[in-house]
Amino acid sequence: MKKFFALLMILLLMMMVFAGCKTTSTTAETTAATTVAEATTAATTTANENTAAETTATKTTAAITTVTETTVAETTAAETTAVETATTTTTPKNPTLILASTSSTQDSGLFDELIPAFEKATGYKVKLICVGSGAAIKLGQNGEADVLLVHSPAAEQKFVTDGYGIDRKAVMHNSFIIVGPESDPAKIKGMALAADAFKAIMASESVFVSRADGSGTHTKELNIWQRAGLEPGGDWYIQTGLGMGQTLQIAQEKQGYTLTDNATWYALKESSSGLNLVELVSGDELLFNPYSVIAVNPATHTNIKINYEGATAFIKYITGAAGQKLIKNFGVAKYGVPLFYPDVIK
């Protein structure tokens, strides 16, 4: 009996221990569950906080970007305005510039493009006087021009040496050619030397029409006669005293020969349907035709207001990138070849 009660007590104790362990386990599980729940809540809170932070950061970044873009746009606009203001052409103190030049630059049409471009770039207004180079140089000697564009090298050099001109610079070149009737009575077509062609013209007493105006073209003609060792004269030798365009028209009427620069020749050949003269001699080194720009020396004309600042602006433009590019391209679209070749920027 005692053994029975002892076993019963042991059984009761074991049941109590088992119940205690289960309670502890349940408590632990509850605690663990609570801990997990708290951790989940904390994680969720952290995630929410991170999301909120990221949202705030995104909004802040967007705001900064907007402000930055606005600032950049405002800066760009300000810079553009500044550039436009800086490049706006200002009117010079003395905006009138008197340019004396050879007729070939006008007859060829070059000045129809060059002068407006120069005026737009600088604010100067050009008063153009187109005459032969000799007459243009005379205007410079008298202080009746501010700047010259001419093609008579020996006369140009004397003009500078005598103190009338300064800042002489090479600008461009083209060539002279000998033109005449297609029948070619003197048989000069294809001759390599201009002097030989002049000899044949004089020997056959074929009509030759000379400008006889002291121009660069007339000076070149006289150089060729000199090279040929001849002095022209007689009924066959007609002296017009006129510009290149008019002289070509007279040569056309008389069916005679004449010397012309190729720029005027191409331009008039294109525009005048009645001009049926033909190119006969070209390519001789003697026919090279250079043009120079020269400022009139203000120190020589103390009693006359020479616009030296305007002359300097014209020289810089015509020998600069813009002017040289215009010269290089002039005539190409219309005639297939340039009428002048730039000498400063090729």
C-alpha positions as CSV (number, residue, x, y, z in Angstrom):
1,M,0.0,0.0,0.0
2,K,2.8,2.4,0.9
3,K,4.5,1.5,-2.4
4,F,1.2,2.4,-4.2
5,F,1.0,5.9,-2.6
6,A,4.7,6.5,-3.3
7,L,4.1,5.7,-7.0
8,L,1.0,7.9,-7.0
9,M,3.0,10.8,-5.6
10,I,5.8,10.3,-8.1
11,L,3.2,10.3,-10.9
12,L,1.6,13.5,-9.6
13,L,5.0,15.2,-9.4
14,M,5.8,14.1,-13.0
15,M,2.5,15.5,-14.1
16,M,3.1,18.8,-12.4
17,V,6.6,19.1,-13.9
18,F,5.2,18.3,-17.4
19,A,2.5,21.0,-16.9
20,G,5.2,23.5,-15.8
21,C,7.4,22.8,-18.8
22,K,4.4,23.2,-21.1
23,T,3.5,26.5,-19.5
24,T,7.1,27.6,-19.9
25,S,7.2,26.5,-23.5
26,T,4.0,28.3,-24.2
27,T,5.3,31.4,-22.5
28,A,8.5,31.2,-24.5
29,E,6.6,30.7,-27.6
30,T,4.4,33.6,-26.8
31,T,7.5,35.7,-25.9
32,A,9.1,34.6,-29.2
33,A,6.0,35.4,-31.1
34,T,5.8,38.8,-29.4
35,T,9.5,39.4,-30.2
36,V,8.9,38.4,-33.9
37,A,5.9,40.6,-34.0
38,E,7.8,43.5,-32.5
39,A,10.7,42.9,-35.0
40,T,8.2,42.8,-37.8
41,T,6.6,46.0,-36.6
42,A,10.1,47.6,-36.2
43,A,11.1,46.4,-39.7
44,T,7.9,47.7,-41.1
45,T,8.4,51.0,-39.3
46,T,11.9,51.2,-40.6
47,A,10.8,50.3,-44.1
48,N,8.1,52.9,-43.9
49,E,10.7,55.4,-42.6
50,N,13.1,54.5,-45.3
51,T,10.3,54.8,-47.9
52,A,9.4,58.1,-46.5
53,A,13.0,59.2,-46.5
54,E,13.4,58.0,-50.0
55,T,10.3,59.9,-51.1
56,T,11.6,63.0,-49.3
57,A,15.0,62.5,-51.0
58,T,13.3,62.1,-54.3
59,K,11.2,65.2,-53.9
60,T,14.3,67.1,-52.7
61,T,16.3,65.8,-55.7
62,A,13.5,66.8,-58.1
63,A,13.3,70.2,-56.4
64,I,17.1,70.7,-56.7
65,T,17.0,69.5,-60.3
66,T,14.2,71.9,-61.1
67,V,16.1,74.8,-59.5
68,T,19.3,73.7,-61.2
69,E,17.6,73.5,-64.6
70,T,16.0,76.9,-64.1
71,T,19.3,78.3,-63.0
72,V,21.0,76.8,-66.1
73,A,18.3,78.1,-68.3
74,E,18.5,81.6,-66.8
75,T,22.3,81.5,-67.1
76,T,22.2,80.3,-70.7
77,A,19.6,83.0,-71.6
78,A,21.8,85.6,-69.8
79,E,24.9,84.4,-71.7
80,T,23.0,84.4,-75.0
81,T,21.8,87.9,-74.4
82,A,25.4,88.9,-73.4
83,V,26.8,87.4,-76.7
84,E,24.1,89.0,-78.8
85,T,24.8,92.3,-77.1
86,A,28.5,91.9,-77.6
87,T,28.1,91.1,-81.3
88,T,25.7,93.9,-82.1
89,T,27.3,96.2,-84.6
90,T,27.8,99.7,-83.2
91,T,27.8,102.7,-85.4
92,P,31.3,104.1,-85.9
93,K,32.0,107.8,-85.0
94,N,32.6,108.5,-88.7
95,P,30.5,105.9,-90.6
96,T,31.0,107.2,-94.1
97,L,33.9,105.5,-95.9
98,I,35.0,106.6,-99.4
99,L,36.4,103.7,-101.4
100,A,38.0,104.4,-104.8
101,S,38.5,101.3,-106.9
102,T,39.1,99.9,-110.4
103,S,36.1,99.4,-112.6
104,S,36.7,95.6,-112.9
105,T,35.6,95.1,-109.2
106,Q,32.3,96.8,-110.0
107,D,31.7,95.4,-113.6
108,S,32.3,91.9,-112.3
109,G,29.7,92.2,-109.6
110,L,32.1,91.6,-106.8
111,F,31.2,94.8,-104.9
112,D,27.5,93.9,-105.1
113,E,28.3,91.2,-102.6
114,L,31.4,92.5,-100.8
115,I,30.3,96.0,-99.8
116,P,26.9,95.0,-98.2
117,A,28.7,92.3,-96.3
118,F,31.3,94.7,-95.0
119,E,28.7,97.3,-94.1
120,K,26.6,94.8,-92.2
121,A,29.7,93.5,-90.3
122,T,31.1,96.9,-89.3
123,G,28.4,99.6,-89.4
124,Y,30.2,101.6,-92.0
125,K,28.5,103.0,-95.1
126,V,30.6,102.9,-98.3
127,K,30.6,105.6,-100.9
128,L,32.0,103.9,-103.9
129,I,33.9,105.6,-106.7
130,C,34.7,103.2,-109.6
131,V,37.3,104.4,-112.0
132,G,40.5,103.1,-113.5
133,S,43.3,102.3,-111.0
134,G,45.3,105.4,-112.2
135,A,42.3,107.7,-111.5
136,A,41.7,105.9,-108.2
137,I,45.3,106.5,-107.1
138,K,44.9,110.2,-108.1
139,L,41.9,110.5,-105.9
140,G,44.0,109.1,-103.0
141,Q,46.8,111.6,-103.7
142,N,44.2,114.5,-103.5
143,G,42.7,113.2,-100.3
144,E,39.4,112.5,-102.0
145,A,39.2,108.9,-100.9
146,D,39.9,107.0,-97.7
147,V,41.0,103.7,-99.0
148,L,41.8,102.2,-102.5
149,L,41.4,98.8,-104.1
150,V,43.5,98.8,-107.2
151,H,45.5,96.6,-109.6
152,S,48.5,98.6,-110.8
153,P,51.5,97.4,-108.8
154,A,54.1,99.9,-110.0
155,A,51.8,102.9,-109.5
156,E,50.7,101.5,-106.1
157,Q,54.3,101.2,-105.0
158,K,55.0,104.8,-106.0
159,F,51.9,106.0,-104.2
160,V,53.2,104.4,-101.0
161,T,56.8,105.5,-101.5
162,D,55.7,109.1,-102.0
163,G,53.9,109.1,-98.7
164,Y,50.3,109.1,-100.0
165,G,49.4,105.6,-99.0
166,I,50.0,103.3,-96.0
167,D,49.2,99.7,-95.0
168,R,49.3,98.3,-98.5
169,K,48.3,94.7,-98.5
170,A,47.7,92.0,-101.2
171,V,44.1,91.0,-101.4
172,M,43.4,88.8,-104.5
173,H,44.4,88.1,-108.1
174,N,43.0,86.9,-111.4
175,S,44.3,87.1,-114.9
176,F,44.2,89.2,-118.1
177,I,43.2,87.6,-121.3
178,I,43.2,88.7,-124.9
179,V,39.9,88.4,-126.6
180,G,38.8,89.1,-130.2
181,P,36.6,88.1,-133.1
182,E,36.0,84.4,-133.7
183,S,37.4,84.9,-137.2
184,D,40.8,85.8,-135.6
185,P,42.3,87.7,-138.5
186,A,45.7,88.0,-136.8
187,K,45.8,84.2,-136.1
188,I,46.7,84.5,-132.4
189,K,44.5,81.8,-130.9
190,G,46.4,79.5,-128.6
191,M,49.6,81.6,-128.6
192,A,51.6,81.1,-125.3
193,L,53.0,84.6,-125.1
194,A,50.9,87.8,-125.0
195,A,53.8,89.7,-126.6
196,D,53.8,87.4,-129.6
197,A,50.0,87.9,-130.0
198,F,50.5,91.7,-129.9
199,K,53.2,91.4,-132.6
200,A,50.8,89.5,-134.8
201,I,48.0,91.9,-134.3
202,M,50.2,94.9,-135.2
203,A,51.7,93.1,-138.2
204,S,48.3,92.3,-139.6
205,E,47.0,95.8,-138.7
206,S,43.9,94.1,-137.2
207,V,41.8,96.4,-135.1
208,F,42.9,96.6,-131.4
209,V,40.8,98.6,-128.9
210,S,42.7,100.1,-126.0
211,R,41.2,101.6,-122.8
212,A,43.8,104.3,-122.9
213,D,42.7,105.6,-119.5
214,G,45.7,105.0,-117.2
215,S,43.9,102.1,-115.6
216,G,45.6,98.9,-114.4
217,T,44.4,97.2,-117.5
218,H,45.8,99.9,-119.7
219,T,49.1,99.9,-117.8
220,K,49.3,96.1,-118.4
221,E,48.6,96.6,-122.1
222,L,51.5,99.1,-122.4
223,N,53.8,96.6,-120.6
224,I,53.0,93.9,-123.2
225,W,53.7,96.3,-126.1
226,Q,56.9,97.2,-124.4
227,R,57.8,93.5,-123.9
228,A,57.1,93.0,-127.6
229,G,59.4,96.0,-128.4
230,L,56.6,97.8,-130.2
231,E,54.8,101.2,-130.0
232,P,51.3,100.9,-131.3
233,G,49.6,103.5,-133.4
234,G,47.6,104.0,-136.6
235,D,44.1,103.6,-137.7
236,W,43.9,100.0,-136.5
237,Y,44.7,101.1,-132.9
238,I,41.5,102.6,-131.3
239,Q,41.8,104.4,-127.9
240,T,38.5,104.7,-126.0
241,G,39.5,106.4,-122.7
242,L,36.7,104.4,-121.2
243,G,36.1,101.6,-118.7
244,M,36.5,97.9,-119.4
245,G,32.8,97.2,-120.0
246,Q,32.4,100.0,-122.5
247,T,35.7,99.1,-124.2
248,L,34.6,95.5,-124.7
249,Q,31.4,96.8,-126.3
250,I,33.4,98.9,-128.7
251,A,35.6,95.9,-129.5
252,Q,32.5,94.0,-130.2
253,E,31.2,96.7,-132.6
254,K,34.5,97.0,-134.4
255,Q,35.2,93.2,-134.3
256,G,38.6,94.0,-132.9
257,Y,40.9,92.6,-130.2
258,T,41.3,93.9,-126.7
259,L,42.9,93.1,-123.4
260,T,40.5,92.5,-120.5
261,D,40.6,91.0,-117.0
262,N,38.8,87.7,-116.9
263,A,36.4,88.7,-114.1
264,T,34.8,91.5,-116.2
265,W,34.9,89.2,-119.3
266,Y,33.0,86.4,-117.6
267,A,30.4,88.8,-116.1
268,L,29.7,90.6,-119.4
269,K,29.8,87.5,-121.5
270,E,27.1,86.1,-119.3
271,S,24.9,89.2,-119.1
272,S,25.4,90.5,-122.7
273,S,23.8,88.2,-125.4
274,G,25.3,90.4,-128.1
275,L,28.9,89.9,-127.0
276,N,30.3,87.3,-129.5
277,L,34.0,87.9,-129.0
278,V,36.0,84.9,-127.9
279,E,38.9,84.2,-125.6
280,L,42.1,83.7,-127.6
281,V,45.2,84.0,-125.4
282,S,45.6,83.3,-121.7
283,G,48.0,81.7,-119.2
284,D,51.1,83.8,-119.8
285,E,52.7,84.8,-116.5
286,L,52.8,88.4,-117.9
287,L,49.0,88.3,-117.7
288,F,48.9,87.9,-113.9
289,N,46.7,90.5,-112.4
290,P,47.1,91.2,-108.6
291,Y,44.9,93.5,-106.5
292,S,46.0,95.4,-103.4
293,V,44.2,97.5,-100.8
294,I,45.8,100.7,-99.5
295,A,44.8,103.2,-96.9
296,V,45.2,106.9,-97.7
297,N,47.8,108.4,-95.3
298,P,46.1,110.9,-93.0
299,A,49.4,112.4,-92.1
300,T,49.8,113.6,-95.7
301,H,46.5,115.4,-95.6
302,T,46.4,117.3,-92.4
303,N,43.9,119.8,-93.8
304,I,41.5,117.0,-94.8
305,K,39.6,114.6,-92.6
306,I,40.7,111.1,-93.8
307,N,38.7,108.3,-92.3
308,Y,41.7,106.2,-91.4
309,E,39.7,104.1,-88.9
310,G,37.2,103.2,-91.6
311,A,40.0,102.4,-94.0
312,T,41.6,100.1,-91.4
313,A,38.3,98.4,-90.8
314,F,37.9,97.8,-94.6
315,I,41.5,96.4,-94.9
316,K,40.9,94.0,-91.9
317,Y,37.7,92.8,-93.4
318,I,38.8,92.2,-97.0
319,T,42.0,90.5,-95.9
320,G,40.3,88.6,-93.1
321,A,38.5,85.3,-93.0
322,A,35.1,86.6,-94.0
323,G,36.3,88.8,-96.9
324,Q,38.7,86.2,-98.3
325,K,36.0,83.5,-98.2
326,L,33.6,85.7,-100.0
327,I,36.2,86.4,-102.7
328,K,37.0,82.7,-103.0
329,N,33.4,81.8,-103.6
330,F,32.4,84.7,-105.8
331,G,31.3,83.6,-109.3
332,V,31.6,79.8,-108.7
333,A,27.9,79.2,-108.6
334,K,27.1,81.3,-111.6
335,Y,30.2,80.7,-113.9
336,G,31.6,77.5,-112.6
337,V,34.9,79.1,-111.7
338,P,35.9,81.8,-109.2
339,L,36.4,85.3,-110.8
340,F,39.1,86.2,-108.2
341,Y,41.5,84.1,-106.1
342,P,42.2,85.2,-102.5
343,D,45.9,85.9,-101.7
344,V,45.8,86.0,-97.9
345,I,43.7,83.0,-96.9
346,K,43.7,80.4,-99.7
